[in-house]
């Protein structure tokens, strides 16, 4: 008898993104020149290459800082969050004075000082590929990247303390609406409360506070979309993708279903049919 393993692919309620420290003197700030630098990084990064090559097509591009499947997500709502255009990136950098003044192929700051994007990364094979993709993508638009490797828990501590310039993170939903991620850009949560980008924008904070008082509704969805537009406009995050999860399980496993909202207790609902397991293992 032919043996089989069950497989299911489901879109995860999650998102990956590169955050910028909004208090960093090089990439942070809300003035047009700083916004232009962050948006140029976003326009120059090859998200689709990360999906196709590194993620093996196990992801879809993101348009919002919250995932498909949560309350308030509109599949017809689109932003330019994942637009790839080196030409636009170069034009933005040129417009605000980020120029290659010494002819080495890399741009300097408008005042002529060095411009080096300091990206942080964990020491594993996947992150090494992301480091290389980011470095190549930025080189194409004339930006130099220096990658620093450190253990993830150490990076998290430094991130909370505001010591990192850039870092890529991912997160899964802890609730069935968009709050999991929108709260990570809320000004009062800057620092140890989860807003590692230290993004503080009055218009965003007002929309977030109003959305907190509303039930799932068209009005709340409109506020979510307003916050998504503000995030794309000011670019405290370069949002990347929503990952797809692939689960494999034996046919004698009973009750397995991946919960849409992240849960550490799914195992309580799973059991094994011992007779079916014996039949499977003996080939009956």
C-alpha positions in Angstrom: 0.0 0.0 0.0 1.4 3.4 -1.0 2.2 5.5 2.0 1.3 9.2 2.0 2.0 12.4 3.9 -0.6 15.1 4.0 0.5 18.6 3.0 -1.2 22.0 3.2 0.0 25.5 2.2 -1.5 28.4 4.0 -0.8 32.1 3.9 0.5 33.2 7.3 -0.9 36.1 9.1 2.5 37.7 9.2 4.7 40.3 7.6 8.5 40.8 7.1 10.0 44.3 7.0 13.2 46.3 7.3 12.9 49.0 9.9 14.8 52.2 10.0 15.7 53.8 13.3 13.9 57.2 13.1 16.2 58.7 15.7 19.4 57.7 13.8 21.2 60.8 12.6 21.8 59.3 9.1 18.5 57.5 8.1 16.1 58.9 10.7 14.1 62.1 10.7 11.0 63.5 9.0 12.5 66.1 6.7 12.1 65.6 3.0 15.8 64.6 2.5 15.6 61.8 5.1 12.3 60.6 3.8 13.8 60.5 0.3 16.7 58.4 1.5 14.5 55.8 3.1 12.1 55.7 0.1 15.0 55.3 -2.2 16.1 52.2 -0.2 12.6 50.8 -0.5 12.4 51.5 -4.3 15.8 49.9 -4.8 15.3 46.7 -2.9 14.5 43.6 -5.0 11.7 42.1 -2.9 10.6 39.8 -5.7 14.1 38.3 -5.8 13.9 37.6 -2.1 10.6 35.9 -2.7 11.6 33.9 -5.7 15.2 33.0 -4.8 15.5 33.1 -1.0 12.0 32.3 0.0 11.5 29.8 -2.9 8.2 31.5 -3.8 6.8 30.8 -0.3 5.6 34.4 0.1 3.6 37.2 -1.6 4.5 40.9 -1.8 3.0 43.2 0.9 1.0 46.4 0.3 0.2 47.2 3.9 1.9 46.8 7.3 -0.7 44.2 8.1 -1.5 40.8 6.6 -4.2 39.3 4.4 -6.9 37.5 6.5 -7.0 39.9 9.4 -10.1 42.0 10.1 -9.8 45.3 8.2 -7.7 43.9 5.3 -9.0 44.9 1.9 -7.5 42.8 -1.0 -8.3 45.5 -3.4 -6.3 48.2 -1.5 -2.9 48.9 -3.0 0.1 51.0 -2.1 3.5 51.6 -3.7 5.2 49.9 -0.8 6.8 47.2 -2.9 7.4 49.2 -6.1 10.8 48.4 -7.5 12.3 51.2 -9.5 16.0 52.0 -9.4 15.4 54.9 -11.7 13.0 56.6 -9.3 15.4 55.8 -6.4 18.3 57.4 -8.2 16.2 60.4 -9.1 15.2 60.9 -5.4 18.7 60.7 -4.2 19.9 63.1 -6.9 17.2 65.6 -6.1 18.1 65.8 -2.4 21.9 65.9 -2.9 23.0 62.4 -2.2 25.7 62.4 -4.9 28.9 60.5 -5.7 31.4 63.3 -5.2 34.6 61.2 -5.3 33.8 58.9 -8.2 34.0 55.7 -6.3 30.5 54.5 -7.4 28.9 55.3 -4.0 27.0 58.4 -2.9 27.9 60.7 -0.1 25.6 62.7 2.2 24.4 66.1 1.0 27.1 67.7 3.1 29.8 65.5 1.6 30.2 63.2 4.7 30.2 59.4 4.2 26.9 57.6 3.6 27.0 54.0 4.8 23.8 52.1 5.6 24.5 49.9 8.6 22.4 46.8 8.3 22.2 44.2 11.1 21.7 40.5 10.6 21.7 37.1 12.3 24.5 34.6 11.5 22.5 32.0 9.5 22.4 30.9 5.9 19.1 32.6 5.0 20.1 36.0 6.4 23.4 35.8 4.6 21.5 35.6 1.3 19.4 38.6 2.4 22.5 40.5 3.2 23.9 39.8 -0.2 20.7 40.8 -2.0 20.4 44.1 0.0 24.0 44.9 -0.7 23.6 44.3 -4.5 20.3 46.1 -4.6 21.7 49.2 -2.9 25.0 49.2 -5.0 22.8 49.5 -8.1 21.5 52.9 -6.9 24.9 54.0 -5.4 24.4 53.3 -1.7 27.0 51.4 0.3 25.9 48.8 2.9 27.9 47.6 5.8 26.5 44.4 7.3 27.1 43.6 11.0 26.4 40.0 12.2 25.2 39.3 15.7 22.9 36.8 17.6 19.2 37.5 17.3 18.6 38.0 21.1 21.5 40.5 21.2 20.1 42.4 18.2 16.7 42.6 19.9 18.2 44.1 23.0 20.0 46.7 20.9 16.9 47.3 18.9 14.9 48.1 22.0 17.6 50.4 23.1 17.6 52.3 19.8 21.2 51.3 18.9 20.5 49.8 15.5 20.2 51.7 12.3 18.5 49.0 10.2 17.3 45.5 10.8 14.9 43.1 9.1 12.2 41.5 11.3 9.1 39.5 10.8 6.0 39.0 13.0 2.9 36.8 13.2 -0.6 37.9 14.3 -1.4 37.7 17.9 -4.9 38.9 17.3 -7.4 38.6 14.4 -7.1 42.2 13.4 -4.3 44.6 12.3 -3.3 45.8 15.7 -0.4 43.3 16.0 1.6 45.4 13.5 0.0 48.9 13.6 0.8 49.1 17.3 4.5 48.7 16.3 4.4 52.1 14.7 2.4 53.9 17.4 4.5 56.7 18.8 3.9 56.1 22.6 5.2 52.5 22.0 8.6 53.7 20.8 11.5 51.6 22.2 10.8 48.8 24.6 7.1 48.7 23.9 7.6 47.3 20.4 8.0 50.3 18.2 11.7 49.6 17.3 11.6 52.1 14.5 10.8 54.8 17.1 8.3 56.2 14.6 6.4 59.2 16.1 3.9 60.9 13.8 1.0 62.9 15.1 -1.3 62.0 12.2 -0.6 58.3 12.5 -1.0 58.3 16.3 -4.4 60.1 16.1 -5.6 57.6 13.5 -4.4 54.7 15.6 -6.0 56.0 18.8 -9.3 56.5 17.0 -9.2 53.0 15.4 -8.8 51.5 18.9 -12.2 52.8 19.9 -14.0 51.3 16.9 -15.3 47.8 16.2 -14.5 46.1 12.9 -16.2 48.4 10.4 -15.7 50.3 7.2 -14.7 53.3 9.3 -12.0 51.4 11.1 -10.8 49.9 7.8 -10.5 53.4 6.3 -8.3 54.4 9.3 -6.1 51.3 8.8 -5.6 52.3 5.2 -4.8 55.9 6.2 -2.1 54.6 8.5 -0.8 52.3 5.8 -0.5 55.3 3.4 1.3 57.3 6.1 3.7 54.4 6.7 4.5 54.2 3.0 4.9 58.0 2.7 7.3 58.4 5.6 8.9 54.9 5.3 9.9 54.0 8.8 9.5 50.5 7.5 10.3 49.0 4.1 7.6 46.3 4.2 8.5 43.2 2.2 6.2 40.2 2.1 3.7 37.9 3.7 5.1 34.4 4.1 3.4 31.2 3.1 3.6 28.3 5.5 3.8 24.7 4.4 2.8 22.0 6.9 3.4 18.3 6.5 1.8 15.6 8.7 1.2 11.9 8.8 -2.3 10.6 8.0 -2.5 9.0 11.5 -2.3 12.5 13.1 -5.7 13.6 14.3 -7.0 17.2 14.6 -4.0 19.1 13.2 -5.0 22.5 11.8 -2.7 25.4 11.8 -4.3 28.3 13.7 -4.6 31.5 11.7 -3.7 33.6 14.8 -0.4 32.6 16.3 -0.9 30.1 19.1 1.5 28.1 21.2 -1.2 25.7 22.4 -2.3 24.0 19.1 -0.7 20.7 20.3 -3.6 20.4 22.9 -6.0 19.6 20.0 -3.8 17.0 18.3 -3.6 13.3 18.9 -2.4 10.1 17.2 -4.6 7.2 16.0 -2.3 4.4 17.3 -3.9 1.7 15.2 -3.6 3.9 12.0 0.0 4.5 13.0 0.8 0.8 13.2 -0.9 0.2 9.9 1.0 3.0 8.3 4.4 1.9 9.6 3.8 -1.8 8.7 2.5 -0.8 5.2 -1.0 -2.3 5.7 
